Amino acid sequence: MTGLRRRRPEASALRAGDVLHLTREASPQFARPIWVRLIRVLDWTTYDGWWWVDVYQLGPDGNATARRSLFLRRSGVRVLTPPPPVSQRRPRVGALG
């Protein structure tokens, strides 16, 4: 099966824009935990159970402060689950039930 690329199933579950919380579980470099927004999981050869990722590091206000490439332990990455979307539709005035 030449020419086919295998994808890690765990990496395919992540999407660009996901917010990740990184602590020492993800890597010893995060003695002080940080929040990041995922740009992409890089397809670089590495040790089993680890990823290289491109991210934007987030500041306290949630805005990007730096772009970084990080080496992370897969099992230590925590994805922030967003709240369900709030409907922007307003009920029509005078609409019948």
Chimera marker file (.cmm) of the C-alpha trace (Angstrom):
<marker_set name="trace">
<marker id="1" x="0.000" y="0.000" z="0.000" r="1" g="1" b="0" radius="0.5"/>
<marker id="2" x="2.539" y="2.541" z="-1.046" r="1" g="1" b="0" radius="0.5"/>
<marker id="3" x="1.506" y="6.165" z="-1.238" r="1" g="1" b="0" radius="0.5"/>
<marker id="4" x="-1.052" y="5.910" z="1.590" r="1" g="1" b="0" radius="0.5"/>
<marker id="5" x="-0.462" y="7.839" z="4.782" r="1" g="1" b="0" radius="0.5"/>
<marker id="6" x="-1.640" y="6.417" z="8.077" r="1" g="1" b="0" radius="0.5"/>
<marker id="7" x="-3.057" y="8.904" z="10.548" r="1" g="1" b="0" radius="0.5"/>
<marker id="8" x="-3.012" y="8.503" z="14.267" r="1" g="1" b="0" radius="0.5"/>
<marker id="9" x="-6.645" y="8.125" z="15.333" r="1" g="1" b="0" radius="0.5"/>
<marker id="10" x="-6.058" y="10.283" z="18.414" r="1" g="1" b="0" radius="0.5"/>
<marker id="11" x="-4.674" y="13.124" z="16.297" r="1" g="1" b="0" radius="0.5"/>
<marker id="12" x="-7.595" y="12.977" z="13.891" r="1" g="1" b="0" radius="0.5"/>
<marker id="13" x="-9.946" y="13.642" z="16.807" r="1" g="1" b="0" radius="0.5"/>
<marker id="14" x="-8.331" y="17.056" z="17.320" r="1" g="1" b="0" radius="0.5"/>
<marker id="15" x="-9.421" y="19.968" z="15.147" r="1" g="1" b="0" radius="0.5"/>
<marker id="16" x="-7.803" y="23.292" z="14.347" r="1" g="1" b="0" radius="0.5"/>
<marker id="17" x="-9.166" y="25.808" z="16.815" r="1" g="1" b="0" radius="0.5"/>
<marker id="18" x="-9.458" y="23.358" z="19.727" r="1" g="1" b="0" radius="0.5"/>
<marker id="19" x="-8.347" y="24.881" z="23.023" r="1" g="1" b="0" radius="0.5"/>
<marker id="20" x="-5.905" y="22.667" z="24.936" r="1" g="1" b="0" radius="0.5"/>
<marker id="21" x="-4.796" y="22.822" z="28.561" r="1" g="1" b="0" radius="0.5"/>
<marker id="22" x="-1.169" y="21.754" z="28.934" r="1" g="1" b="0" radius="0.5"/>
<marker id="23" x="0.325" y="20.747" z="32.285" r="1" g="1" b="0" radius="0.5"/>
<marker id="24" x="3.255" y="18.605" z="33.426" r="1" g="1" b="0" radius="0.5"/>
<marker id="25" x="1.239" y="15.593" z="32.284" r="1" g="1" b="0" radius="0.5"/>
<marker id="26" x="1.765" y="16.809" z="28.706" r="1" g="1" b="0" radius="0.5"/>
<marker id="27" x="5.459" y="17.664" z="29.162" r="1" g="1" b="0" radius="0.5"/>
<marker id="28" x="7.886" y="18.617" z="31.947" r="1" g="1" b="0" radius="0.5"/>
<marker id="29" x="8.260" y="22.047" z="30.300" r="1" g="1" b="0" radius="0.5"/>
<marker id="30" x="4.779" y="22.980" z="31.545" r="1" g="1" b="0" radius="0.5"/>
<marker id="31" x="5.570" y="23.262" z="35.261" r="1" g="1" b="0" radius="0.5"/>
<marker id="32" x="3.353" y="26.327" z="34.968" r="1" g="1" b="0" radius="0.5"/>
<marker id="33" x="0.259" y="25.201" z="33.009" r="1" g="1" b="0" radius="0.5"/>
<marker id="34" x="-0.683" y="27.051" z="29.824" r="1" g="1" b="0" radius="0.5"/>
<marker id="35" x="-3.666" y="27.267" z="27.482" r="1" g="1" b="0" radius="0.5"/>
<marker id="36" x="-3.154" y="27.022" z="23.723" r="1" g="1" b="0" radius="0.5"/>
<marker id="37" x="-5.282" y="27.058" z="20.572" r="1" g="1" b="0" radius="0.5"/>
<marker id="38" x="-4.378" y="24.261" z="18.149" r="1" g="1" b="0" radius="0.5"/>
<marker id="39" x="-3.280" y="25.168" z="14.646" r="1" g="1" b="0" radius="0.5"/>
<marker id="40" x="-2.399" y="21.616" z="13.569" r="1" g="1" b="0" radius="0.5"/>
<marker id="41" x="-0.875" y="18.325" z="14.636" r="1" g="1" b="0" radius="0.5"/>
<marker id="42" x="2.385" y="17.948" z="12.722" r="1" g="1" b="0" radius="0.5"/>
<marker id="43" x="3.117" y="14.724" z="10.880" r="1" g="1" b="0" radius="0.5"/>
<marker id="44" x="6.692" y="14.473" z="12.163" r="1" g="1" b="0" radius="0.5"/>
<marker id="45" x="8.314" y="11.194" z="13.186" r="1" g="1" b="0" radius="0.5"/>
<marker id="46" x="8.616" y="11.015" z="16.949" r="1" g="1" b="0" radius="0.5"/>
<marker id="47" x="8.476" y="8.652" z="19.902" r="1" g="1" b="0" radius="0.5"/>
<marker id="48" x="5.362" y="6.537" z="20.333" r="1" g="1" b="0" radius="0.5"/>
<marker id="49" x="2.816" y="8.406" z="22.450" r="1" g="1" b="0" radius="0.5"/>
<marker id="50" x="4.148" y="11.900" z="21.645" r="1" g="1" b="0" radius="0.5"/>
<marker id="51" x="3.092" y="14.630" z="19.170" r="1" g="1" b="0" radius="0.5"/>
<marker id="52" x="4.563" y="17.742" z="17.663" r="1" g="1" b="0" radius="0.5"/>
<marker id="53" x="1.909" y="20.455" z="17.349" r="1" g="1" b="0" radius="0.5"/>
<marker id="54" x="1.694" y="24.036" z="16.097" r="1" g="1" b="0" radius="0.5"/>
<marker id="55" x="-0.299" y="26.226" z="18.485" r="1" g="1" b="0" radius="0.5"/>
<marker id="56" x="-1.015" y="29.767" z="19.555" r="1" g="1" b="0" radius="0.5"/>
<marker id="57" x="-0.306" y="30.286" z="23.243" r="1" g="1" b="0" radius="0.5"/>
<marker id="58" x="-3.193" y="32.117" z="24.892" r="1" g="1" b="0" radius="0.5"/>
<marker id="59" x="-2.951" y="34.911" z="27.427" r="1" g="1" b="0" radius="0.5"/>
<marker id="60" x="-5.243" y="35.441" z="30.436" r="1" g="1" b="0" radius="0.5"/>
<marker id="61" x="-7.738" y="37.278" z="28.205" r="1" g="1" b="0" radius="0.5"/>
<marker id="62" x="-7.912" y="34.346" z="25.756" r="1" g="1" b="0" radius="0.5"/>
<marker id="63" x="-6.076" y="36.172" z="22.969" r="1" g="1" b="0" radius="0.5"/>
<marker id="64" x="-3.063" y="34.663" z="21.204" r="1" g="1" b="0" radius="0.5"/>
<marker id="65" x="0.258" y="35.913" z="22.572" r="1" g="1" b="0" radius="0.5"/>
<marker id="66" x="2.761" y="33.696" z="20.700" r="1" g="1" b="0" radius="0.5"/>
<marker id="67" x="2.947" y="31.024" z="18.026" r="1" g="1" b="0" radius="0.5"/>
<marker id="68" x="4.800" y="27.901" z="19.139" r="1" g="1" b="0" radius="0.5"/>
<marker id="69" x="5.696" y="24.380" z="18.012" r="1" g="1" b="0" radius="0.5"/>
<marker id="70" x="5.479" y="22.029" z="21.003" r="1" g="1" b="0" radius="0.5"/>
<marker id="71" x="6.440" y="18.432" z="21.769" r="1" g="1" b="0" radius="0.5"/>
<marker id="72" x="3.668" y="16.841" z="23.865" r="1" g="1" b="0" radius="0.5"/>
<marker id="73" x="2.736" y="13.548" z="25.464" r="1" g="1" b="0" radius="0.5"/>
<marker id="74" x="-0.610" y="12.559" z="23.919" r="1" g="1" b="0" radius="0.5"/>
<marker id="75" x="-2.054" y="11.231" z="27.166" r="1" g="1" b="0" radius="0.5"/>
<marker id="76" x="-1.395" y="14.545" z="28.931" r="1" g="1" b="0" radius="0.5"/>
<marker id="77" x="-3.286" y="16.778" z="26.504" r="1" g="1" b="0" radius="0.5"/>
<marker id="78" x="-6.663" y="17.997" z="27.796" r="1" g="1" b="0" radius="0.5"/>
<marker id="79" x="-9.141" y="19.479" z="25.326" r="1" g="1" b="0" radius="0.5"/>
<marker id="80" x="-11.466" y="22.206" z="26.576" r="1" g="1" b="0" radius="0.5"/>
<marker id="81" x="-14.976" y="21.159" z="25.642" r="1" g="1" b="0" radius="0.5"/>
<marker id="82" x="-16.870" y="24.216" z="24.478" r="1" g="1" b="0" radius="0.5"/>
<marker id="83" x="-20.336" y="24.979" z="25.839" r="1" g="1" b="0" radius="0.5"/>
<marker id="84" x="-23.189" y="24.123" z="23.478" r="1" g="1" b="0" radius="0.5"/>
<marker id="85" x="-23.843" y="26.890" z="20.938" r="1" g="1" b="0" radius="0.5"/>
<marker id="86" x="-26.489" y="29.409" z="21.887" r="1" g="1" b="0" radius="0.5"/>
<marker id="87" x="-29.187" y="29.835" z="19.298" r="1" g="1" b="0" radius="0.5"/>
<marker id="88" x="-29.103" y="33.257" z="17.677" r="1" g="1" b="0" radius="0.5"/>
<marker id="89" x="-32.667" y="32.945" z="16.419" r="1" g="1" b="0" radius="0.5"/>
<marker id="90" x="-35.276" y="35.091" z="18.058" r="1" g="1" b="0" radius="0.5"/>
<marker id="91" x="-38.872" y="33.956" z="18.238" r="1" g="1" b="0" radius="0.5"/>
<marker id="92" x="-41.027" y="35.852" z="15.782" r="1" g="1" b="0" radius="0.5"/>
<marker id="93" x="-43.298" y="38.380" z="17.407" r="1" g="1" b="0" radius="0.5"/>
<marker id="94" x="-46.899" y="37.365" z="16.922" r="1" g="1" b="0" radius="0.5"/>
<marker id="95" x="-45.981" y="33.908" z="15.643" r="1" g="1" b="0" radius="0.5"/>
<marker id="96" x="-48.588" y="31.263" z="16.208" r="1" g="1" b="0" radius="0.5"/>
<marker id="97" x="-47.573" y="28.344" z="18.416" r="1" g="1" b="0" radius="0.5"/>
<link id1="1" id2="2" r="1" g="1" b="0" radius="0.2"/>
<link id1="2" id2="3" r="1" g="1" b="0" radius="0.2"/>
<link id1="3" id2="4" r="1" g="1" b="0" radius="0.2"/>
<link id1="4" id2="5" r="1" g="1" b="0" radius="0.2"/>
<link id1="5" id2="6" r="1" g="1" b="0" radius="0.2"/>
<link id1="6" id2="7" r="1" g="1" b="0" radius="0.2"/>
<link id1="7" id2="8" r="1" g="1" b="0" radius="0.2"/>
<link id1="8" id2="9" r="1" g="1" b="0" radius="0.2"/>
<link id1="9" id2="10" r="1" g="1" b="0" radius="0.2"/>
<link id1="10" id2="11" r="1" g="1" b="0" radius="0.2"/>
<link id1="11" id2="12" r="1" g="1" b="0" radius="0.2"/>
<link id1="12" id2="13" r="1" g="1" b="0" radius="0.2"/>
<link id1="13" id2="14" r="1" g="1" b="0" radius="0.2"/>
<link id1="14" id2="15" r="1" g="1" b="0" radius="0.2"/>
<link id1="15" id2="16" r="1" g="1" b="0" radius="0.2"/>
<link id1="16" id2="17" r="1" g="1" b="0" radius="0.2"/>
<link id1="17" id2="18" r="1" g="1" b="0" radius="0.2"/>
<link id1="18" id2="19" r="1" g="1" b="0" radius="0.2"/>
<link id1="19" id2="20" r="1" g="1" b="0" radius="0.2"/>
<link id1="20" id2="21" r="1" g="1" b="0" radius="0.2"/>
<link id1="21" id2="22" r="1" g="1" b="0" radius="0.2"/>
<link id1="22" id2="23" r="1" g="1" b="0" radius="0.2"/>
<link id1="23" id2="24" r="1" g="1" b="0" radius="0.2"/>
<link id1="24" id2="25" r="1" g="1" b="0" radius="0.2"/>
<link id1="25" id2="26" r="1" g="1" b="0" radius="0.2"/>
<link id1="26" id2="27" r="1" g="1" b="0" radius="0.2"/>
<link id1="27" id2="28" r="1" g="1" b="0" radius="0.2"/>
<link id1="28" id2="29" r="1" g="1" b="0" radius="0.2"/>
<link id1="29" id2="30" r="1" g="1" b="0" radius="0.2"/>
<link id1="30" id2="31" r="1" g="1" b="0" radius="0.2"/>
<link id1="31" id2="32" r="1" g="1" b="0" radius="0.2"/>
<link id1="32" id2="33" r="1" g="1" b="0" radius="0.2"/>
<link id1="33" id2="34" r="1" g="1" b="0" radius="0.2"/>
<link id1="34" id2="35" r="1" g="1" b="0" radius="0.2"/>
<link id1="35" id2="36" r="1" g="1" b="0" radius="0.2"/>
<link id1="36" id2="37" r="1" g="1" b="0" radius="0.2"/>
<link id1="37" id2="38" r="1" g="1" b="0" radius="0.2"/>
<link id1="38" id2="39" r="1" g="1" b="0" radius="0.2"/>
<link id1="39" id2="40" r="1" g="1" b="0" radius="0.2"/>
<link id1="40" id2="41" r="1" g="1" b="0" radius="0.2"/>
<link id1="41" id2="42" r="1" g="1" b="0" radius="0.2"/>
<link id1="42" id2="43" r="1" g="1" b="0" radius="0.2"/>
<link id1="43" id2="44" r="1" g="1" b="0" radius="0.2"/>
<link id1="44" id2="45" r="1" g="1" b="0" radius="0.2"/>
<link id1="45" id2="46" r="1" g="1" b="0" radius="0.2"/>
<link id1="46" id2="47" r="1" g="1" b="0" radius="0.2"/>
<link id1="47" id2="48" r="1" g="1" b="0" radius="0.2"/>
<link id1="48" id2="49" r="1" g="1" b="0" radius="0.2"/>
<link id1="49" id2="50" r="1" g="1" b="0" radius="0.2"/>
<link id1="50" id2="51" r="1" g="1" b="0" radius="0.2"/>
<link id1="51" id2="52" r="1" g="1" b="0" radius="0.2"/>
<link id1="52" id2="53" r="1" g="1" b="0" radius="0.2"/>
<link id1="53" id2="54" r="1" g="1" b="0" radius="0.2"/>
<link id1="54" id2="55" r="1" g="1" b="0" radius="0.2"/>
<link id1="55" id2="56" r="1" g="1" b="0" radius="0.2"/>
<link id1="56" id2="57" r="1" g="1" b="0" radius="0.2"/>
<link id1="57" id2="58" r="1" g="1" b="0" radius="0.2"/>
<link id1="58" id2="59" r="1" g="1" b="0" radius="0.2"/>
<link id1="59" id2="60" r="1" g="1" b="0" radius="0.2"/>
<link id1="60" id2="61" r="1" g="1" b="0" radius="0.2"/>
<link id1="61" id2="62" r="1" g="1" b="0" radius="0.2"/>
<link id1="62" id2="63" r="1" g="1" b="0" radius="0.2"/>
<link id1="63" id2="64" r="1" g="1" b="0" radius="0.2"/>
<link id1="64" id2="65" r="1" g="1" b="0" radius="0.2"/>
<link id1="65" id2="66" r="1" g="1" b="0" radius="0.2"/>
<link id1="66" id2="67" r="1" g="1" b="0" radius="0.2"/>
<link id1="67" id2="68" r="1" g="1" b="0" radius="0.2"/>
<link id1="68" id2="69" r="1" g="1" b="0" radius="0.2"/>
<link id1="69" id2="70" r="1" g="1" b="0" radius="0.2"/>
<link id1="70" id2="71" r="1" g="1" b="0" radius="0.2"/>
<link id1="71" id2="72" r="1" g="1" b="0" radius="0.2"/>
<link id1="72" id2="73" r="1" g="1" b="0" radius="0.2"/>
<link id1="73" id2="74" r="1" g="1" b="0" radius="0.2"/>
<link id1="74" id2="75" r="1" g="1" b="0" radius="0.2"/>
<link id1="75" id2="76" r="1" g="1" b="0" radius="0.2"/>
<link id1="76" id2="77" r="1" g="1" b="0" radius="0.2"/>
<link id1="77" id2="78" r="1" g="1" b="0" radius="0.2"/>
<link id1="78" id2="79" r="1" g="1" b="0" radius="0.2"/>
<link id1="79" id2="80" r="1" g="1" b="0" radius="0.2"/>
<link id1="80" id2="81" r="1" g="1" b="0" radius="0.2"/>
<link id1="81" id2="82" r="1" g="1" b="0" radius="0.2"/>
<link id1="82" id2="83" r="1" g="1" b="0" radius="0.2"/>
<link id1="83" id2="84" r="1" g="1" b="0" radius="0.2"/>
<link id1="84" id2="85" r="1" g="1" b="0" radius="0.2"/>
<link id1="85" id2="86" r="1" g="1" b="0" radius="0.2"/>
<link id1="86" id2="87" r="1" g="1" b="0" radius="0.2"/>
<link id1="87" id2="88" r="1" g="1" b="0" radius="0.2"/>
<link id1="88" id2="89" r="1" g="1" b="0" radius="0.2"/>
<link id1="89" id2="90" r="1" g="1" b="0" radius="0.2"/>
<link id1="90" id2="91" r="1" g="1" b="0" radius="0.2"/>
<link id1="91" id2="92" r="1" g="1" b="0" radius="0.2"/>
<link id1="92" id2="93" r="1" g="1" b="0" radius="0.2"/>
<link id1="93" id2="94" r="1" g="1" b="0" radius="0.2"/>
<link id1="94" id2="95" r="1" g="1" b="0" radius="0.2"/>
<link id1="95" id2="96" r="1" g="1" b="0" radius="0.2"/>
<link id1="96" id2="97" r="1" g="1" b="0" radius="0.2"/>
</marker_set>
